[in-house]
Amino acid sequence: MTRSVESAQAEDFRSLMSGFPTGVVVVTTFDLEGRPRGMTCSSLCSVALDPPTLLVCMRQGSATLRAVEQRGSFAVNLLHGGGRLVAELFASGSPDRFDRVLWKVPPAAAGPHLPDDARAVADCKVTATKPVGDHTVVFGEVQEVTTPLAAAAPLLYGLRRYATWPLGLPE
C-alpha cells in the first residue's frame, strides 16, 4: 500500500509534534440548551498579558467548538497528574463524559470546572476565532483564574503518552 504525500506529511508532522511535550487541559462550556460540553486539548498558548489572553485550538466539527462559538465563553481546566483518565475520557468523545466526573459551576464561571482533576481553571470570554486547516484557533480573554484547586504537579503529554511534571527539579 502506497501512502499519499499528504498522508506522509501528516504522519511526519504528527511525529514532529509528539516530541514537543505540553500540558493537558479540558476545555468546557455550555451549549445554548445549557448542556455541558467539553474536550481534551493540548494546544494551549498564552498570547498577551494586557489584556490577559490565551488561545486554544479546537477540531472543527466538534460540538464543543460549536458551543464555544455560540456561547462566546469557555473554561480551561489545567489538569494535574492525577487527571489522566479524565483527559482520556474527554478525548474519547464519550457522550456521557460529564456523568462520569465531578464538575461544578461557580458563580460567573464560563464553563464547568473539574475540581477533582484540575490544578487551576481560567474562565474566558471569546474575543476572536480563526479557522486554520481542520482546526479553529479560539482566542479567549481571561476573566477569572481559580487556583490552586490542587497542589499536584501538571499533567503532560508528549511522545504519545502522558506523564506528570516531576516535582523538586533544581532551579
C-alpha positions in Angstrom: 0.0 0.0 0.0 1.4 3.4 -1.0 0.9 6.4 1.2 -0.1 9.7 -0.4 2.1 12.7 0.0 -0.5 14.3 2.3 -0.7 11.2 4.5 3.1 11.0 4.8 3.3 14.7 5.6 0.6 14.4 8.2 2.4 11.4 9.8 5.7 13.3 9.8 4.1 16.4 11.3 2.3 14.3 14.0 5.7 12.6 14.8 7.4 16.0 15.0 4.8 17.5 17.3 4.7 14.4 19.6 8.3 15.3 20.5 7.1 18.6 21.9 5.6 17.8 25.4 2.9 20.1 26.5 0.3 20.5 29.3 -3.1 19.0 29.0 -6.4 20.9 29.5 -10.1 20.1 29.2 -11.9 23.0 27.6 -15.5 23.2 28.8 -18.6 25.3 28.1 -22.3 25.0 27.8 -24.4 24.8 24.6 -27.3 27.1 24.1 -29.6 24.5 25.7 -27.5 24.6 28.9 -25.9 21.1 28.3 -22.2 20.9 29.3 -19.7 20.4 26.5 -16.0 19.6 26.8 -12.9 18.2 25.0 -9.3 17.4 25.8 -6.9 19.9 24.3 -3.1 20.1 24.3 -2.9 23.2 22.1 -3.0 26.0 24.7 -0.8 29.1 24.5 -0.6 32.4 26.3 -0.9 35.3 23.9 -0.8 38.5 25.9 -0.7 39.8 29.5 -2.7 43.0 28.8 -5.4 42.1 28.4 -4.7 38.5 29.7 -5.4 36.4 26.6 -4.8 32.8 25.7 -5.6 30.6 22.7 -6.8 27.1 22.3 -7.0 25.1 19.1 -10.1 23.0 18.6 -11.1 20.5 16.0 -13.7 21.8 13.5 -16.9 20.0 13.6 -16.8 19.3 17.4 -19.9 20.0 19.4 -17.6 21.8 22.0 -16.2 24.2 19.4 -19.8 24.9 18.2 -20.9 25.6 21.7 -17.9 27.8 22.5 -18.6 29.9 19.3 -22.3 30.2 20.1 -21.9 30.9 23.8 -18.9 33.2 23.5 -17.2 31.8 26.6 -15.3 28.8 27.8 -13.3 27.5 30.8 -9.8 26.0 30.5 -9.2 23.3 33.2 -5.5 22.7 33.6 -5.2 19.1 34.6 -2.9 17.8 37.3 -1.0 14.5 37.1 -4.0 12.5 38.5 -6.2 13.7 35.7 -5.0 11.3 33.0 -8.3 9.3 33.0 -10.3 12.5 32.6 -8.0 13.6 29.7 -8.6 10.2 28.0 -12.4 10.4 28.7 -12.8 13.9 27.3 -10.6 12.9 24.3 -12.8 9.8 23.6 -15.9 11.8 22.7 -18.0 9.7 25.0 -21.5 11.2 25.2 -21.7 10.5 29.0 -18.4 12.1 30.0 -20.0 14.7 32.3 -21.9 11.9 34.0 -18.6 10.2 34.9 -16.7 13.2 36.5 -17.4 15.6 39.3 -18.0 19.1 37.9 -19.1 22.4 39.4 -20.2 25.8 38.1 -19.0 28.5 40.4 -20.7 32.0 40.1 -19.6 33.7 36.9 -18.0 30.5 35.5 -17.6 30.4 31.7 -17.9 26.6 31.7 -17.9 23.6 34.0 -14.9 23.4 36.4 -13.4 19.9 37.1 -12.3 20.4 40.7 -11.0 16.8 41.3 -8.8 16.8 38.2 -7.8 20.4 37.5 -5.0 22.2 39.3 -6.3 25.6 38.0 -9.1 26.9 35.8 -9.2 30.0 33.6 -12.7 31.4 32.7 -12.5 33.1 29.3 -14.6 35.3 27.0 -14.1 34.6 23.3 -12.5 37.6 21.6 -11.8 36.1 18.1 -11.7 32.9 16.2 -9.6 31.9 13.2 -10.2 28.7 11.1 -6.9 27.1 10.2 -7.0 23.8 8.3 -9.1 21.2 10.2 -9.0 23.3 13.5 -10.1 26.7 14.7 -8.0 28.9 16.9 -10.1 30.4 19.6 -8.7 33.5 21.4 -10.0 33.9 25.0 -9.6 36.9 27.3 -9.2 35.5 30.8 -11.9 36.9 33.0 -11.1 34.9 36.2 -8.5 32.4 37.4 -9.2 29.8 40.1 -6.0 28.4 41.6 -4.8 26.3 43.1 -7.5 23.7 43.1 -4.9 21.1 43.8 -1.2 21.4 44.7 -0.4 18.4 42.4 2.0 18.7 39.5 0.7 19.3 36.0 -0.2 16.5 33.6 1.9 16.5 30.4 1.5 14.9 27.1 4.3 14.0 24.7 5.8 11.2 22.7 2.2 9.9 22.5 2.0 9.3 26.3 1.0 11.0 29.5 3.4 11.9 32.3 3.4 14.1 35.4 5.8 17.0 35.8 8.5 15.9 38.2 8.4 18.0 41.4 11.6 19.0 43.1 13.6 19.8 40.0 16.6 22.0 40.6 16.1 25.6 39.5 
